[in-house]
Amino acid sequence: MSDPRPIGLLDSGVGGLSVLREVRRLLPAEPLCYVADQANLPYGTRPVDELRQLVERIVRFLIAQDCKLIVIACNAANAAALHYLRAQFPEIPIVGMEPAVKPAAERTRTGAIGVLTTQTTAQGALYANVLTRFANGVRVITQVCPQLVWLVEQGAPEDESAQQMVAECLAPLQAAQVDHIVLGCTHFPFLIPHMQAILGSSVSLVDPAPAVARQVRRVLEAREALNDSNSKGEARFFTSGAPEQFSRVASRLLGASVEALPLRV
């Protein structure tokens, strides 16, 4: 049975577009509805209670858009609100994400891995649980880099100052001789070219977005809710910030024209 309703995705800004990109690649027929709460950016430094209120408001908006599944495409929002949201909205499947420590810990050759993330994620119970479950016997160096979020919100420029900012964030991980770096914020995959230019081929970058897209497919398959259309699904974009700014940056990051609407909830 084909279900033409959209998949909803939310983030504090443009970072969740890294997840949208993978969902679109894996499930091209699915309509998508993306919300960027840029008026409250960044999420990564906000208190848990405040974050829960912000994200709950957006989930209600996505439900009103008739979404059949919602992806929390923001590590900080997952850390603060995933279990809360699932309890509040049991009627709709909510797909979350966690820092991809497990594959990094399984593949490391040096016994040391790095995690690039934000403050809320690093201090959250979800991250602590992930480390307990998957990082036994592995040294984990956690590097909080909120400045990289702002860099991506500007469109991930490729100038010298941007490269220097990325290099400063990576320096402690290089000094610790990590051989895998987990991208623990959905903004960071857009900086992979910057990071690879600095790190070379000896360090692997672990992006959780493809695994999230696969989980979306599994959930929809189990619920017989995939869209069987042969046409490419439409994507709609909303922002609580400036639509023109979001559209410009999102178009650059996705390599396709994006036109956002103002979010009113």
LUMMILUM-664664 format. One record per residue (C-alpha): residue number from 1; residue in one letter; chain; x, y, z. Coordinates in steps of 0.5 Angstrom, whole numbers, padded with zeros to 4 digits. Example, Ala and Ser with C-alpha at 12.3 -4.5 7.8 and 13.67 -1.06 7.14 Angstrom:
BEGIN
+-----+---------+--------+-------+-------+-------+
| num | residuo | cadena |    px |    py |    pz |
+-----+---------+--------+-------+-------+-------+
|   1 |       a |      A |  0025 | -0009 |  0016 |
|   2 |       s |      A |  0027 | -0002 |  0014 |
+-----+---------+--------+-------+-------+-------+
This chain:
BEGIN
+-----+---------+--------+-------+-------+-------+
| num | residuo | cadena |    px |    py |    pz |
+-----+---------+--------+-------+-------+-------+
|   1 |       m |      A |  0000 |  0000 |  0000 |
|   2 |       s |      A |  0003 |  0007 | -0002 |
|   3 |       d |      A |  0003 |  0013 |  0003 |
|   4 |       p |      A |  0004 |  0019 | -0001 |
|   5 |       r |      A |  0004 |  0023 |  0006 |
|   6 |       p |      A |  0011 |  0027 |  0007 |
|   7 |       i |      A |  0017 |  0025 |  0012 |
|   8 |       g |      A |  0018 |  0031 |  0017 |
|   9 |       l |      A |  0025 |  0033 |  0019 |
|  10 |       l |      A |  0027 |  0038 |  0024 |
|  11 |       d |      A |  0034 |  0042 |  0026 |
|  12 |       s |      A |  0036 |  0048 |  0029 |
|  13 |       g |      A |  0038 |  0051 |  0022 |
|  14 |       v |      A |  0041 |  0048 |  0016 |
|  15 |       g |      A |  0045 |  0042 |  0019 |
|  16 |       g |      A |  0039 |  0037 |  0018 |
|  17 |       l |      A |  0040 |  0038 |  0011 |
|  18 |       s |      A |  0046 |  0033 |  0011 |
|  19 |       v |      A |  0040 |  0028 |  0013 |
|  20 |       l |      A |  0035 |  0030 |  0008 |
|  21 |       r |      A |  0040 |  0029 |  0003 |
|  22 |       e |      A |  0041 |  0022 |  0005 |
|  23 |       v |      A |  0034 |  0021 |  0006 |
|  24 |       r |      A |  0033 |  0024 | -0001 |
|  25 |       r |      A |  0038 |  0019 | -0004 |
|  26 |       l |      A |  0035 |  0013 | -0001 |
|  27 |       l |      A |  0028 |  0014 | -0002 |
|  28 |       p |      A |  0027 |  0019 | -0008 |
|  29 |       a |      A |  0020 |  0018 | -0008 |
|  30 |       e |      A |  0018 |  0021 | -0001 |
|  31 |       p |      A |  0016 |  0028 |  0000 |
|  32 |       l |      A |  0020 |  0032 |  0005 |
|  33 |       c |      A |  0018 |  0037 |  0010 |
|  34 |       y |      A |  0024 |  0041 |  0013 |
|  35 |       v |      A |  0024 |  0046 |  0019 |
|  36 |       a |      A |  0030 |  0050 |  0021 |
|  37 |       d |      A |  0029 |  0053 |  0027 |
|  38 |       q |      A |  0034 |  0059 |  0026 |
|  39 |       a |      A |  0030 |  0064 |  0030 |
|  40 |       n |      A |  0033 |  0060 |  0036 |
|  41 |       l |      A |  0040 |  0057 |  0033 |
|  42 |       p |      A |  0044 |  0054 |  0036 |
|  43 |       y |      A |  0041 |  0049 |  0040 |
|  44 |       g |      A |  0047 |  0046 |  0042 |
|  45 |       t |      A |  0048 |  0051 |  0048 |
|  46 |       r |      A |  0041 |  0051 |  0050 |
|  47 |       p |      A |  0038 |  0048 |  0057 |
|  48 |       v |      A |  0034 |  0041 |  0056 |
|  49 |       d |      A |  0028 |  0044 |  0058 |
|  50 |       e |      A |  0028 |  0050 |  0054 |
|  51 |       l |      A |  0030 |  0045 |  0048 |
|  52 |       r |      A |  0024 |  0040 |  0049 |
|  53 |       q |      A |  0019 |  0046 |  0049 |
|  54 |       l |      A |  0022 |  0049 |  0042 |
|  55 |       v |      A |  0022 |  0042 |  0039 |
|  56 |       e |      A |  0015 |  0040 |  0041 |
|  57 |       r |      A |  0013 |  0046 |  0038 |
|  58 |       i |      A |  0016 |  0044 |  0031 |
|  59 |       v |      A |  0014 |  0037 |  0032 |
|  60 |       r |      A |  0006 |  0039 |  0033 |
|  61 |       f |      A |  0007 |  0043 |  0026 |
|  62 |       l |      A |  0010 |  0037 |  0023 |
|  63 |       i |      A |  0004 |  0033 |  0025 |
|  64 |       a |      A | -0001 |  0039 |  0022 |
|  65 |       q |      A |  0003 |  0038 |  0016 |
|  66 |       d |      A |  0000 |  0031 |  0016 |
|  67 |       c |      A |  0007 |  0028 |  0016 |
|  68 |       k |      A |  0008 |  0020 |  0017 |
|  69 |       l |      A |  0014 |  0020 |  0020 |
|  70 |       i |      A |  0019 |  0025 |  0024 |
|  71 |       v |      A |  0026 |  0025 |  0024 |
|  72 |       i |      A |  0030 |  0029 |  0029 |
|  73 |       a |      A |  0036 |  0031 |  0025 |
|  74 |       c |      A |  0039 |  0035 |  0030 |
|  75 |       n |      A |  0044 |  0031 |  0035 |
|  76 |       a |      A |  0043 |  0036 |  0041 |
|  77 |       a |      A |  0035 |  0036 |  0040 |
|  78 |       n |      A |  0036 |  0028 |  0040 |
|  79 |       a |      A |  0040 |  0029 |  0047 |
|  80 |       a |      A |  0035 |  0033 |  0050 |
|  81 |       a |      A |  0028 |  0031 |  0047 |
|  82 |       l |      A |  0028 |  0024 |  0044 |
|  83 |       h |      A |  0025 |  0020 |  0049 |
|  84 |       y |      A |  0020 |  0026 |  0051 |
|  85 |       l |      A |  0018 |  0027 |  0044 |
|  86 |       r |      A |  0016 |  0019 |  0043 |
|  87 |       a |      A |  0012 |  0019 |  0050 |
|  88 |       q |      A |  0009 |  0026 |  0048 |
|  89 |       f |      A |  0007 |  0023 |  0041 |
|  90 |       p |      A |  0006 |  0016 |  0041 |
|  91 |       e |      A |  0002 |  0016 |  0035 |
|  92 |       i |      A |  0007 |  0018 |  0030 |
|  93 |       p |      A |  0014 |  0014 |  0029 |
|  94 |       i |      A |  0020 |  0019 |  0031 |
|  95 |       v |      A |  0027 |  0017 |  0028 |
|  96 |       g |      A |  0033 |  0020 |  0032 |
|  97 |       m |      A |  0040 |  0019 |  0032 |
|  98 |       e |      A |  0046 |  0019 |  0036 |
|  99 |       p |      A |  0053 |  0020 |  0035 |
| 100 |       a |      A |  0056 |  0014 |  0031 |
| 101 |       v |      A |  0061 |  0012 |  0036 |
| 102 |       k |      A |  0060 |  0004 |  0035 |
| 103 |       p |      A |  0063 |  0004 |  0028 |
| 104 |       a |      A |  0068 |  0008 |  0030 |
| 105 |       a |      A |  0070 |  0004 |  0036 |
| 106 |       e |      A |  0070 | -0002 |  0032 |
| 107 |       r |      A |  0074 |  0000 |  0026 |
| 108 |       t |      A |  0080 |  0004 |  0030 |
| 109 |       r |      A |  0087 |  0001 |  0029 |
| 110 |       t |      A |  0090 |  0006 |  0034 |
| 111 |       g |      A |  0085 |  0005 |  0040 |
| 112 |       a |      A |  0083 |  0013 |  0040 |
| 113 |       i |      A |  0077 |  0016 |  0037 |
| 114 |       g |      A |  0075 |  0023 |  0037 |
| 115 |       v |      A |  0068 |  0026 |  0037 |
| 116 |       l |      A |  0066 |  0033 |  0034 |
| 117 |       t |      A |  0060 |  0035 |  0038 |
| 118 |       t |      A |  0056 |  0041 |  0041 |
| 119 |       q |      A |  0055 |  0042 |  0049 |
| 120 |       t |      A |  0048 |  0040 |  0050 |
| 121 |       t |      A |  0050 |  0033 |  0046 |
| 122 |       a |      A |  0057 |  0032 |  0050 |
| 123 |       q |      A |  0053 |  0033 |  0057 |
| 124 |       g |      A |  0047 |  0029 |  0055 |
| 125 |       a |      A |  0045 |  0022 |  0058 |
| 126 |       l |      A |  0044 |  0020 |  0051 |
| 127 |       y |      A |  0052 |  0021 |  0049 |
| 128 |       a |      A |  0054 |  0018 |  0056 |
| 129 |       n |      A |  0050 |  0012 |  0055 |
| 130 |       v |      A |  0053 |  0011 |  0048 |
| 131 |       l |      A |  0060 |  0011 |  0051 |
| 132 |       t |      A |  0058 |  0006 |  0056 |
| 133 |       r |      A |  0055 |  0001 |  0051 |
| 134 |       f |      A |  0060 |  0002 |  0045 |
| 135 |       a |      A |  0067 |  0005 |  0047 |
| 136 |       n |      A |  0070 |  0000 |  0052 |
| 137 |       g |      A |  0077 | -0001 |  0052 |
| 138 |       v |      A |  0077 |  0005 |  0047 |
| 139 |       r |      A |  0080 |  0012 |  0048 |
| 140 |       v |      A |  0075 |  0018 |  0046 |
| 141 |       i |      A |  0077 |  0025 |  0046 |
| 142 |       t |      A |  0071 |  0029 |  0046 |
| 143 |       q |      A |  0071 |  0036 |  0042 |
| 144 |       v |      A |  0066 |  0041 |  0043 |
| 145 |       c |      A |  0066 |  0046 |  0037 |
| 146 |       p |      A |  0060 |  0051 |  0037 |
| 147 |       q |      A |  0064 |  0055 |  0032 |
| 148 |       l |      A |  0063 |  0050 |  0026 |
| 149 |       v |      A |  0056 |  0050 |  0027 |
| 150 |       w |      A |  0056 |  0058 |  0025 |
| 151 |       l |      A |  0061 |  0056 |  0020 |
| 152 |       v |      A |  0056 |  0052 |  0016 |
| 153 |       e |      A |  0050 |  0057 |  0017 |
| 154 |       q |      A |  0054 |  0062 |  0013 |
| 155 |       g |      A |  0054 |  0056 |  0007 |
| 156 |       a |      A |  0061 |  0053 |  0009 |
| 157 |       p |      A |  0065 |  0058 |  0006 |
| 158 |       e |      A |  0072 |  0055 |  0003 |
| 159 |       d |      A |  0076 |  0061 |  0005 |
| 160 |       e |      A |  0083 |  0061 |  0009 |
| 161 |       s |      A |  0079 |  0064 |  0015 |
| 162 |       a |      A |  0074 |  0058 |  0015 |
| 163 |       q |      A |  0080 |  0053 |  0014 |
| 164 |       q |      A |  0084 |  0056 |  0020 |
| 165 |       m |      A |  0077 |  0055 |  0024 |
| 166 |       v |      A |  0076 |  0048 |  0022 |
| 167 |       a |      A |  0084 |  0046 |  0023 |
| 168 |       e |      A |  0084 |  0049 |  0030 |
| 169 |       c |      A |  0078 |  0045 |  0032 |
| 170 |       l |      A |  0081 |  0039 |  0029 |
| 171 |       a |      A |  0088 |  0040 |  0033 |
| 172 |       p |      A |  0087 |  0037 |  0039 |
| 173 |       l |      A |  0084 |  0030 |  0036 |
| 174 |       q |      A |  0090 |  0030 |  0031 |
| 175 |       a |      A |  0095 |  0031 |  0038 |
| 176 |       a |      A |  0091 |  0025 |  0041 |
| 177 |       q |      A |  0093 |  0021 |  0034 |
| 178 |       v |      A |  0085 |  0019 |  0033 |
| 179 |       d |      A |  0084 |  0015 |  0027 |
| 180 |       h |      A |  0077 |  0016 |  0027 |
| 181 |       i |      A |  0073 |  0022 |  0028 |
| 182 |       v |      A |  0065 |  0022 |  0029 |
| 183 |       l |      A |  0061 |  0028 |  0026 |
| 184 |       g |      A |  0057 |  0029 |  0032 |
| 185 |       c |      A |  0053 |  0035 |  0030 |
| 186 |       t |      A |  0049 |  0034 |  0023 |
| 187 |       h |      A |  0052 |  0041 |  0021 |
| 188 |       f |      A |  0059 |  0038 |  0021 |
| 189 |       p |      A |  0058 |  0033 |  0014 |
| 190 |       f |      A |  0058 |  0040 |  0010 |
| 191 |       l |      A |  0065 |  0041 |  0013 |
| 192 |       i |      A |  0068 |  0034 |  0010 |
| 193 |       p |      A |  0072 |  0037 |  0005 |
| 194 |       h |      A |  0075 |  0042 |  0009 |
| 195 |       m |      A |  0077 |  0037 |  0014 |
| 196 |       q |      A |  0080 |  0032 |  0009 |
| 197 |       a |      A |  0084 |  0037 |  0007 |
| 198 |       i |      A |  0087 |  0038 |  0014 |
| 199 |       l |      A |  0087 |  0030 |  0016 |
| 200 |       g |      A |  0089 |  0027 |  0009 |
| 201 |       s |      A |  0087 |  0020 |  0008 |
| 202 |       s |      A |  0090 |  0017 |  0015 |
| 203 |       v |      A |  0083 |  0019 |  0019 |
| 204 |       s |      A |  0076 |  0017 |  0017 |
| 205 |       l |      A |  0070 |  0021 |  0018 |
| 206 |       v |      A |  0064 |  0018 |  0021 |
| 207 |       d |      A |  0058 |  0021 |  0018 |
| 208 |       p |      A |  0051 |  0018 |  0022 |
| 209 |       a |      A |  0046 |  0021 |  0016 |
| 210 |       p |      A |  0046 |  0015 |  0012 |
| 211 |       a |      A |  0045 |  0010 |  0018 |
| 212 |       v |      A |  0039 |  0015 |  0019 |
| 213 |       a |      A |  0036 |  0014 |  0012 |
| 214 |       r |      A |  0037 |  0007 |  0013 |
| 215 |       q |      A |  0033 |  0007 |  0019 |
| 216 |       v |      A |  0027 |  0011 |  0016 |
| 217 |       r |      A |  0027 |  0006 |  0010 |
| 218 |       r |      A |  0026 |  0000 |  0015 |
| 219 |       v |      A |  0021 |  0004 |  0019 |
| 220 |       l |      A |  0017 |  0006 |  0013 |
| 221 |       e |      A |  0017 | -0001 |  0010 |
| 222 |       a |      A |  0015 | -0004 |  0017 |
| 223 |       r |      A |  0009 |  0000 |  0017 |
| 224 |       e |      A |  0008 | -0001 |  0010 |
| 225 |       a |      A |  0008 |  0007 |  0009 |
| 226 |       l |      A |  0013 |  0008 |  0003 |
| 227 |       n |      A |  0011 |  0012 | -0003 |
| 228 |       d |      A |  0011 |  0007 | -0009 |
| 229 |       s |      A |  0011 |  0013 | -0014 |
| 230 |       n |      A |  0016 |  0013 | -0020 |
| 231 |       s |      A |  0016 |  0021 | -0019 |
| 232 |       k |      A |  0021 |  0025 | -0015 |
| 233 |       g |      A |  0018 |  0027 | -0008 |
| 234 |       e |      A |  0017 |  0035 | -0007 |
| 235 |       a |      A |  0021 |  0038 | -0002 |
| 236 |       r |      A |  0018 |  0044 |  0002 |
| 237 |       f |      A |  0022 |  0048 |  0007 |
| 238 |       f |      A |  0020 |  0052 |  0013 |
| 239 |       t |      A |  0025 |  0057 |  0017 |
| 240 |       s |      A |  0023 |  0061 |  0023 |
| 241 |       g |      A |  0029 |  0065 |  0021 |
| 242 |       a |      A |  0030 |  0069 |  0015 |
| 243 |       p |      A |  0027 |  0065 |  0009 |
| 244 |       e |      A |  0032 |  0069 |  0004 |
| 245 |       q |      A |  0038 |  0067 |  0008 |
| 246 |       f |      A |  0036 |  0060 |  0009 |
| 247 |       s |      A |  0034 |  0059 |  0002 |
| 248 |       r |      A |  0041 |  0062 | -0001 |
| 249 |       v |      A |  0045 |  0057 |  0004 |
| 250 |       a |      A |  0041 |  0051 |  0003 |
| 251 |       s |      A |  0041 |  0052 | -0004 |
| 252 |       r |      A |  0049 |  0052 | -0004 |
| 253 |       l |      A |  0050 |  0046 |  0001 |
| 254 |       l |      A |  0045 |  0042 | -0003 |
| 255 |       g |      A |  0047 |  0044 | -0010 |
| 256 |       a |      A |  0040 |  0045 | -0012 |
| 257 |       s |      A |  0035 |  0051 | -0012 |
| 258 |       v |      A |  0031 |  0052 | -0005 |
| 259 |       e |      A |  0026 |  0057 | -0003 |
| 260 |       a |      A |  0024 |  0057 |  0004 |
| 261 |       l |      A |  0017 |  0059 |  0007 |
| 262 |       p |      A |  0017 |  0063 |  0014 |
| 263 |       l |      A |  0015 |  0058 |  0020 |
| 264 |       r |      A |  0009 |  0061 |  0024 |
| 265 |       v |      A |  0007 |  0056 |  0029 |
+-----+---------+--------+-------+-------+-------+
